[in-house]
Amino acid sequence: MAKILITEDEDSLRSFVARALRLDGHITAEAADGAEGLERLAEEEFDLLLSDIRMPVMDGIELAHRAAASHPNLRILLMTGYADQRERADDLMTKVIDVVDKPFALPDIRRAVARALAA
């Protein structure tokens, strides 16, 4: 299975997604914002970055740009609850596998992760 970094500022959502992905057999690590996520990426290797777009300190767009530049084989999947944020990710679509709309059901995020890892 895969090693996944989940970067999300909402603690309950981050924990919920991590728990679900661990049930699928994945190893998960968590970060509360983009800056913390970037630090985690510098410390260890991951197969997938699953990040919210709208976060304090460093948003998911900036994190995705930096992660793609320093880890070209890293798969990136973004999440957002804001339509305008989805549009901000358009320039990343060569680097990002997909943008998942929030709110999502557990099967939705599990399917999105499975598709991202298969890509």
N, C-alpha and C positions, 0 to 999 in steps of 0.2 A: 504494500500500500504506500501512500505518499506522505511526505512531511509537509504540512501546511501551516503557513503563518496567517493568522486572522487578525486584521487591524481594523478595529471598530471602537468608537468612543462610548457607545452605550454598553455598559457592563453586562446587563442581562442578555442582550442580543448576542454579544460576543461569546458569553458562556454557553448560551443555548446552541449556537452554531458549532462551537468547539465540541460540545458533548455529542451532538448528532454525528459529526464527522468521525469522532473517536469510535462511536458505535459501528461505523462502516469500516473500522480497522485502521484509520489514518492516525498518524502522530500529529498533534497540533501544538502550536505555540501561540501566544496571544500578545497583542500590543494595543494600548489604549489610544494611540494617535500615530500619525505618520512619522514623526521624528523617532518615536520609540520603535516603530516598525523598521525604520532604516537602520537603527542600531542593532536590532535582532538579525537583520539580513547580513550585517557586517560580521556578526559573531558566528553564524552557522549557515549551512546550506539548506535551502528549501526547494521543494518541487513546485509549489504553488503559493502565490500571494493572493489572498482573498481580502480585499480592502473596501471599506466604506469610502465614498468620495468626500463627503462633507464631515470634516473633523477639525478640532482645534490644533494649534501649533503648526502642523503640516498636513495639508489635505491629501486625499488619495490620488489626485491628479499629479501633484508634485512627487509624491511617493512612487507612483507608477513610472514616471519619467526617470527618476533617479535609479529605481530598481532595475528597469530595463537596460539602462546604460551600463550599470555595474554587474548585472547578472543576465546576460543575453539569453540564457537557456531557461530562465525562470518563467513559468506560466503565470499570467496575471488575470484575475477575475475581479471586477469591481461591483459594488452594490450601492444603490442610492434610492432614496425616497423622493427625490426632487427631479422633475423633468428637465429643468434648466441645467442641473448638474450632469445629467446624462449627455446633454448636448456639448458640454465642456469636454467630455471624454472623446469626442469625435476624432480629434487629432491623434489620439492614442490607439485607434482601432487596428493599426498594424502591429501594435505591441500587446494589446489587451484582447483576450479571447472573447469576452462578452461583458455586458453590464446587466446585472440582475436588479430588477425593480423591487423595492421594499414597499409595503410589507410582502413577505413571501411565506409560503407554507414550507414546512420541513422537507417534504419530498421535492419541492422546487429547487432548493439550494443544494440538496444532495445530488439531484440530476445535473445541475449546472456544474458542480464540482467534478462529477464523473465525466461530463463532456469535455471540460477544460483539461483534465488529466489525459484524456484519450486523444486530444488534438496534437 
